Amino acid sequence: MAGFNFNTAAELFPAAIRKKKRAGFAYRRFGTAAEAVLFAIEQLPPDSLNGAYLQVDEARFDQSGIRSLYESSDFPLPRRPREDASAEEATAAEPAKT
């Protein structure tokens, strides 16, 4: 994400159809876009993220855009280890049985 400033304030909005009932989360404002992205990917249940959007200045990011920001090499915060990656590493670390 060349040119994206992760230090800019950001707003995370729930899906419009979920605003009234069981949204999973309410509107939240974050000091940095990086904090908002981390919250959206690591703390929201996937169904709550579906239809939600992140607004940073005049730019809006849907679920796939938020995930792209999270997976970007420019993302400044530590990411939670992926569960599937840790399982693969554990399997690779086991000695071969003969």
Backbone as numpy.savetxt, mean C-alpha at the origin, in Angstrom:
# Nx Ny Nz CAx CAy CAz Cx Cy Cz
8.63 5.20 -10.14 7.80 6.38 -10.14 8.68 7.62 -10.14
9.26 7.87 -11.25 10.16 9.01 -11.37 9.38 10.31 -11.13
9.95 11.17 -10.32 9.35 12.47 -10.07 8.28 12.49 -9.00
7.92 11.34 -8.45 6.90 11.31 -7.40 7.55 11.66 -6.08
6.93 12.57 -5.32 7.46 12.98 -4.03 6.71 12.27 -2.91
7.37 11.29 -2.29 6.75 10.52 -1.22 6.60 11.33 0.07
7.21 12.51 0.13 7.15 13.35 1.33 5.99 14.33 1.32
5.20 14.34 0.27 4.05 15.22 0.16 2.88 14.67 0.98
2.10 15.54 1.59 0.91 15.11 2.33 -0.05 14.39 1.38
-0.81 13.44 1.93 -1.71 12.64 1.11 -3.00 12.36 1.85
-4.04 12.06 1.08 -5.35 11.72 1.63 -5.78 10.37 1.05
-6.31 9.52 1.90 -6.79 8.21 1.47 -8.30 8.17 1.67
-9.00 7.91 0.58 -10.47 7.90 0.58 -10.99 6.48 0.39
-12.03 6.09 1.14 -12.62 4.77 0.93 -13.41 4.74 -0.38
-13.75 3.56 -0.81 -14.59 3.41 -2.00 -15.91 4.13 -1.78
-16.41 4.79 -2.79 -17.64 5.58 -2.68 -18.81 4.73 -2.24
-18.93 3.51 -2.72 -20.07 2.66 -2.37 -19.99 2.14 -0.95
-18.81 2.25 -0.33 -18.64 1.73 1.02 -18.67 2.83 2.08
-18.83 4.05 1.70 -18.76 5.14 2.67 -19.80 5.03 3.76
-20.98 4.56 3.43 -22.06 4.56 4.39 -22.02 3.37 5.35
-21.66 2.21 4.85 -21.69 1.02 5.69 -20.38 0.24 5.58
-19.87 -0.15 6.70 -18.73 -1.04 6.80 -17.62 -0.74 5.80
-17.14 0.44 5.78 -16.09 0.83 4.84 -14.77 0.15 5.14
-14.57 -0.29 6.37 -13.29 -0.88 6.72 -12.33 0.20 7.19
-12.51 1.38 6.67 -11.76 2.55 7.13 -12.49 3.79 6.69
-12.21 4.87 7.35 -12.79 6.16 7.00 -11.71 6.99 6.32
-12.09 8.11 5.79 -11.14 9.05 5.21 -10.00 9.27 6.19
-8.78 9.26 5.68 -7.62 9.55 6.53 -6.66 10.47 5.80
-6.07 11.37 6.55 -5.04 12.27 6.02 -3.72 11.85 6.63
-2.66 11.86 5.82 -1.33 11.45 6.24 -0.34 12.57 5.99
0.67 12.64 6.85 1.72 13.65 6.70 2.56 13.44 5.46
2.71 12.18 5.06 3.47 11.88 3.84 2.73 10.83 3.01
2.95 10.88 1.72 2.37 9.88 0.83 2.92 8.50 1.15
4.17 8.43 1.56 4.78 7.14 1.89 4.01 6.47 3.04
3.65 7.23 4.06 2.88 6.68 5.18 1.50 6.20 4.72
0.89 6.94 3.83 -0.43 6.56 3.31 -0.36 5.28 2.50
0.65 5.17 1.66 0.83 3.97 0.84 1.09 2.76 1.73
1.96 2.92 2.71 2.28 1.83 3.62 1.02 1.37 4.36
0.23 2.31 4.86 -1.02 1.98 5.54 -1.96 1.23 4.60
-2.13 1.74 3.40 -3.07 1.14 2.46 -2.70 -0.30 2.11
-1.43 -0.54 1.88 -1.01 -1.88 1.45 -0.86 -2.85 2.62
-0.31 -2.39 3.73 0.01 -3.32 4.81 -1.05 -3.44 5.88
-1.95 -2.47 5.99 -2.92 -2.53 7.08 -4.37 -2.69 6.64
-4.70 -2.22 5.46 -6.09 -2.35 5.02 -6.36 -3.76 4.49
-7.52 -4.31 4.81 -7.91 -5.57 4.17 -8.06 -5.33 2.67
-7.72 -6.32 1.85 -7.79 -6.12 0.39 -9.14 -5.62 -0.11
-10.24 -6.07 0.50 -11.55 -5.61 0.02 -11.79 -4.14 0.35
-11.15 -3.62 1.39 -11.27 -2.19 1.71 -10.46 -1.34 0.75
-9.36 -1.89 0.26 -8.52 -1.16 -0.69 -9.17 -1.10 -2.07
-9.97 -2.11 -2.40 -10.64 -2.15 -3.69 -11.63 -1.00 -3.80
-11.40 -0.10 -4.71 -12.27 1.05 -4.91 -11.81 2.29 -4.18
-10.87 2.14 -3.25 -10.33 3.31 -2.54 -9.36 4.04 -3.46
-9.08 5.29 -3.11 -8.07 6.00 -3.87 -7.26 6.92 -2.97
-6.04 7.16 -3.41 -5.09 8.02 -2.73 -4.96 9.30 -3.53
-5.06 10.44 -2.86 -4.88 11.71 -3.55 -3.64 12.40 -2.98
-2.73 12.73 -3.88 -1.49 13.43 -3.54 -1.43 14.65 -4.44
-1.52 15.82 -3.85 -1.67 17.06 -4.63 -2.85 16.89 -5.57
-2.64 17.00 -6.86 -3.74 16.86 -7.83 -3.82 15.47 -8.43
-2.91 14.58 -8.07 -2.87 13.23 -8.65 -3.68 12.26 -7.80
-4.38 11.35 -8.48 -5.16 10.31 -7.81 -4.61 8.95 -8.21
-4.56 8.05 -7.24 -4.05 6.71 -7.48 -5.08 5.70 -7.00
-5.45 4.77 -7.87 -6.37 3.71 -7.49 -5.57 2.57 -6.85
-6.22 1.44 -6.64 -5.57 0.32 -5.97 -4.28 -0.10 -6.68
-4.29 -0.22 -7.99 -3.08 -0.63 -8.70 -2.01 0.47 -8.66
-2.42 1.72 -8.68 -1.47 2.82 -8.58 -0.82 2.87 -7.21
-1.60 2.61 -6.17 -1.06 2.58 -4.80 -0.05 1.44 -4.68
-0.39 0.29 -5.24 0.52 -0.87 -5.20 1.81 -0.56 -5.98
1.69 0.13 -7.10 2.88 0.49 -7.88 3.80 1.42 -7.08
3.20 2.35 -6.35 4.01 3.24 -5.51 4.72 2.43 -4.43
4.02 1.49 -3.83 4.59 0.66 -2.76 5.74 -0.20 -3.29
5.59 -0.72 -4.48 6.61 -1.60 -5.06 7.74 -0.84 -5.75
7.60 0.47 -5.85 8.62 1.29 -6.50 9.95 1.21 -5.76
11.04 1.23 -6.52 12.37 1.22 -5.90 12.64 2.52 -5.15
11.85 3.56 -5.41 12.00 4.84 -4.72 11.24 4.90 -3.39
10.44 3.88 -3.08 9.64 3.90 -1.85 10.58 3.99 -0.66
10.42 5.02 0.19 11.42 5.30 1.23 11.28 4.53 2.55
10.16 3.89 2.80 9.95 3.23 4.10 10.22 1.73 4.00
10.60 1.11 5.11 10.80 -0.34 5.08 9.47 -1.04 4.85
9.50 -2.04 4.00 8.30 -2.81 3.70 8.24 -4.05 4.59
7.03 -4.50 4.85 6.83 -5.75 5.58 7.33 -6.88 4.68
8.05 -7.85 5.25 8.50 -8.97 4.41 7.31 -9.69 3.80
7.45 -10.06 2.55 6.37 -10.79 1.88 6.30 -12.20 2.44
5.11 -12.67 2.69 4.93 -14.00 3.25 5.41 -15.08 2.29
5.10 -14.95 1.01 5.52 -15.96 0.05 7.04 -15.96 -0.13
7.69 -14.80 0.00 9.14 -14.73 -0.14 9.82 -15.40 1.05
9.29 -15.22 2.26 9.91 -15.84 3.43 9.74 -17.36 3.38
8.65 -17.86 2.85 8.46 -19.30 2.72 9.44 -19.88 1.71
9.67 -19.16 0.61 10.63 -19.60 -0.39 12.05 -19.62 0.18
12.39 -18.59 0.97 13.72 -18.53 1.56 13.93 -19.67 2.55
12.91 -20.00 3.33 13.02 -21.08 4.28 13.23 -22.41 3.57
12.53 -22.62 2.47 12.69 -23.84 1.69 14.09 -23.91 1.08
14.59 -22.80 0.58 15.91 -22.77 -0.02 17.01 -22.99 1.02
16.76 -22.60 2.27 17.78 -22.73 3.32 17.87 -24.15 3.87
16.86 -25.00 3.63 16.88 -26.36 4.12 17.93 -27.16 3.38
18.69 -28.00 4.11 19.69 -28.82 3.42 19.01 -29.88 2.55
19.64 -30.20 1.47 19.08 -31.18 0.55 19.16 -32.56 1.19
18.08 -33.34 1.06 18.06 -34.67 1.62 18.53 -35.66 0.55
19.37 -36.56 0.96 19.87 -37.54 0.00 19.53 -38.94 0.40
